[in-house]
């Protein structure tokens, strides 16, 4: 697979603040799949994997016309009522088809899923008829082809049934199995490294002082990586020391296809992630016109892309969703995606100022969108409370209850 260029994240000269839509489009244009293809993988091992090639059906589904109900098969249409048809000996059952021809003017017992015998093309429900002395008594009219699933009505042989880049779900695996596809080519799982930084940050389980905080970002981002179906490489936590940051980035570059970092990406004295990437890699600090968020470091380090997220948990979550999730999808061999948004009435007030897009933690109740009471990017309780995001563009808006807003559920990001 072709590697990314070192300058793939570079912004044009003179570009400072970048609107969200423009930033997403630039990122999309500069990425491509970076993982290799794994050949002939059994269906039992492909759940959540990304299909590397289009798949065509080796046979039709259903392969033969069959009955949708329990009843009696005959040649239709039947327009003369009442009607009496002699029954032939035998029956057609699922797995035990009747192998002879049904004579004209006769009927045969048939069960759900059974192949329609030669000479018949229509099935009447057993509730709509009566059998007396080996003869079928019908009281109603019947259209030709009634209660029959036609051969190939779902899938024809050689139909393209799945497209390259599709993430395989249980239902898609069912489609593959239904036409006898046993092995498929899939992309190897994207290996995503997650790294936390900061002297004030301590891993959960550590002893802490009043000026230290527990690391919420690494468990959160690690869980996101796993739920999106990628392979997690836990790069741990490092202090604000240039040599430690450099060492773990070198480790990540060897083990990962992408590295997610949180914290240390601005221009402060202790922002050693950005300093290390500038000194030893190729970095572009994108100032995204987004709230919460704004600083987003996009870099290449020894051939591996690095996405540097803000340190505040809410900002890290928003940027990881809005920028990281579609980028990882494309790198992993699937498509870049725009999350589905649903226009729903607001159940809140907000005086939206111009300049930046805003992402509000939100949820839907009784068909209306509620937002979390505080917009502070350190309020982690709002993450657990929310079920998605309300996206407000960069224009000024006055939002009152009933105003239509765009709600993006977390499920639309693949979570």
N, C-alpha and C positions, 0 to 999 in steps of 0.2 A: 504494500500500500504506500502511495506517495506521501512523504512527510510534509508537514506544513513549512512554509517559508518563515525565516526569522523575522521578516518585516510584515508579516500578515496582519498584525494588529495596529500598524502605524496609522496615525491620523494625518490627514492632509495638512499642510502648513497653514497656520492661522486659525485652525479650528480649536475652540476652547470648550464652551458648553455645547453638549450634543443632545438634541431631543431624543426621547426614548425610541420613537419609531425609526429615526435615522440610525441610531446606534444599533438597533436590532438588525436592520437591513445590512449595515456594514459588516456586522459580525457574521451574519448568514453568508454573505458573499465571499468571505475569506476562509471559510472552513470547509472541510471535506472529510469523509471517513478515514480514520487512521488505523483501524484494526484489520487483522487478516481474516480470511475466510476459513472456516472449519468445514470440511467436506463430509457428506454422507452421515449425518448425525441422526440417530433413531428418534422417533417421535417422543419416546419416554424421557428424552433429555433436552427437549427444545422449548419447554415452557418459559416464556419471558425472553427468549432469544430473538434476534432480528434476522429475518430471512435475507439471504444474500442474492438469490436468483428468483425470477418468476417461476411459478409452479403451474404445470398444465395437467389436467385430469387424464390419467391413463385409460379410464373407462367412464361410461355414463353413470349418472345417479338420478333415479334408480336405474339399474341395468336392464330391468324388464318391467313391463306394465304390471301393476299389482293392485289388489283390492284395498280400498281405504276403510272397509267395514266388513263385519260378518254378514253373510247373506247368501245370494245365489247369483251365479254368473250366467249370462245369456247374450244373445245377439240382439242389439237394439237398433233403432228405437222401438219402443212398445207403445202403440197408439190405440190398440183395440182392447177395450176392457168391458166386462171382466174377461180374463184370459186364463187358460189352463195349459201348462207346458209339462211334458213328461221329464222326469229327472233321470239323468244317466247315473249308472253305478259309479261310486267313488266320490272323491272330493279333491279340492286343491287347498293345501295348507302351506303356511310359511315353512320353507325347508323341505316340503314334500309336494312338488307341483304335480298336477294331473298331466300326463304325458301324451294323451290321445286328443283327438279332435272332438269338440262338442258338436254333434249334428245340428243342422239347422232346425229351428223350432223346438229345441231342447234347452234344459238348464242344468246346472251342476252346483252342488254345495261348495261354497268358498269361504275362507276365513281371512281375517285382516292380515295384510302383508303377503298373501299368497299370490303367485304368478297367475295372471289371467290366461286360461287355457286357450289354445288355438280354436277358432270358431266362435269365441265369445269376445265381447268388447264392452260390456255394461254389467253393473252389479246392482241388484235391488236389495235393500235392507231386509233382514229377516223379519223385522217388526211389521213390514208392509206386505207380507204375504203369508200364506198358510200351506202346509204340506199335508195332503190327504191321499193315502194309498199310492204313494210314489209319484204323485203329481203336484206341481207347484201352481197354486191358485193366486192370481194377482188381481187387485182391485183398482189400481191407479195407473196412470200413464207414466212413461219413463223415457228420458232423453238418452240418446246414444252417448256412451262414455261416462254415464253417471257413476259416481263413487269409485272411479278408477284413477290411480296415479299413473300417468303415462310415462313410458320409458324415456329417460333423459329430460323430463320436465324441469328438474332442478339443475342438473349439470349435464352438458353434452361431452362426449369424449373429445379430448384435446382443447376444451375450454381452458382459458387462463383462470385459475381459481384463486390465486394469491399473488401479490406483487412484491417484488424485491423491496426491502426496506420496511416490511410489515413486522411489527412486534407480535410474536405468536402468543395468542391467548388460548385458554381451554376450548373455546368455541371454534377458533380457527384450526386448532389441532383436530377437532372433530371432523371438519370439512376434509382435511387431508386424509384422515383415516377412512372416511366414507367412500373414497374412490381408490383406496388401496395404496396410497403413497406411504411408504415405510421410512424412507430416509430423505433428509433435506439438507441443503447447504445453508449454514448460518454464519453470521459474523461471530468472532470470538467476543466474549464479554469485554466491554470497555473497563479498563482498570483505572479507578478514580482514587487518587490519594487525597486525604483530608488532613489538614494541618492547622493547629491553633497556635497563636503566638501571644506573648505579653507577660511582663513581670508580675502584673496584678492578677493574672489568671492562673487558677490552680485546677488540676483535674479533680473530678468528683471522687471523694474518698480521702483526699489529702487534708492535712491540718491547715486551717486558714486563720489569718489575722483579720482585724477590722478593715484593713485597707486592701484586702484581697477578695476576689470573687471566684465562684466556681465556674468552670468552663461549660457554658450551655451550647456553644456553637458546634463543637466537635461532635457531641452525641447527636445533635439535631441534623447536621449535614451528613453524618455517617448513615443515619436512618433514612434520609432522603435518597442517598446513593443506592442503598440496598433496596428500597421500595421501588425505585425506578428500574431495577433489574440489572444494575452494574456490579462489578466486583470491587468491593471496598478494600483499599490499602490504607490502614490506619497509620499515619505518619506522626501521631502523637502531638505533644505540646512542646514548644521551645521557648526559652526566655529571650528577652530582647538583647541578644548577643549576635553580632554579625557572623562570627565563626560558626555558631550553632545553627543559625538560619541557613547558611551556605551548605553546611554538612547535610542537613535534612533535605534541602532542595536537590542536592546531588543524588541522595538516596532515592528520592521520589522520581527524579528524571530517569533513573535506571529501572524502576519497578512499575511506573504508571504510564498511562496514555494521556492523562490529564491530572493536574493538581489543583485542588481548591484550598485556598488559605483564607483565614479570617484574622483581621487586625494587621497593623503595621504597614499599611499601604499608602499612607499620606506622605507629607513632606516634613514631618517632625523629627526631632533629634533621635528618637527611639524607634522610628519606623524603619526597621532593618529589613523587612521583606522587600519594600520598594528599593531601598539602597542596594541590597544584594542583587536584585534583578537588574538594576541599572549598571552595576559594576561588572557583573559576570554573565548577564543575559541580554535580552532585548525586550524592553518594556515600553508600553504606551499607557500612560495614566489617562483614562477617559473620565472626564467630569460630566456625568450623565445628569441631565435636568430632570431628576426624579427625587421624590420624597416619600419615604426615607431612602437613603442610599447616597447618591452623588458620586463619591469616589469609587471607581472600579478599575483595578489594575489588570490589564491583559498583557501577557508576556510569553516569551519563549525562553526556556532554560534548558540548554543542552538538548535541543530538539523536542522538548515536551512542553505543550501549552500549559500556562498557569493562569488561573482566574483568581485574582486577589479580591476578596470580599471585605466589606466594612466589618468593624469589630462589634458593633452593637447588634444584638441577636435579631431584632426585627428587621434592621437594614440588611443584615446578612441573609435572612430568610427571603426577603423580597427580591434582592438581587440574584440570589441563587435560583429562585423560581423563574423570574422574568428573563434572565440572561443565561444562567447556567443550565437549566433544564433543556431548553431547545438546542443550545450548543452541544451538550452531551449527546442528545438524540442524534444530531447530524454526525458527530465524530464517531458514534457507535455504529453507523451504517443505516440508520433510519432517516426519516425526513426531519427537517426543521419544521417546527409547528408553532402556530399561533394559538394560544389557549382559547377555547370556546368561551364566549361571553354571552350572558343572558341579560337582556334589557328588562329591568324590573323597577317598580316604584320604590323610591327611597322612603325610609321611616326615620329620617334624621334631618337636622339643620346643619348647614355648613356654608360659610362665606369663603369660597375658593379664590385665592389670589392668582394673578397671572404669573407665568414664568416657568414653573416646573410641573410635570405630571405628578400626581399623587396616588399612592396606593394605600387604601384604608383597609384595615382588617375588618372583615364583615361576615355576616351570616344571614340566612333567609328564614324568616318566621312569618307564617300566614301570608305568604306571597309577597312580602315586603322585605327590603334590605335594611338590616340594622348594622351600625358600625360601633366598634369598641369606643368606650368613653374617652380614652386618652390616645393621642397620636404619638406619644413619646416612644423613641426607638429602643428604649431599654425596658419597656413594659412587656416582659415575656408572658404574663398572664393573658394578654390579648392574643397571643399565638394559639394558646390552647382553646380560648374562647371562640376563635374564628373558624369558619369553614371555607373561606375563600377571600378574595380581594375585590374591592371596588376600585376601578381604575378611572381617574379623572384626568383628562388631557391638560395641556399647558395653558389653556385659556381660563379667563376669569369666569366663575359661575356662582350663582346664588342657588343653593339647593334647599328645598323645603320638602316636607312630607308630600309624597306623590310625584315628585320630580323623577323622570326616568334616569336610571344610572346603569352602568355596565358592571355586572357582577361576574367574576371569574371563579368558579369553585375550584378547590385544590385538585379535584379529580380531573379537571381539564389540563392540568400539568402532568398527568400520569400518576398522581398520588392517590 
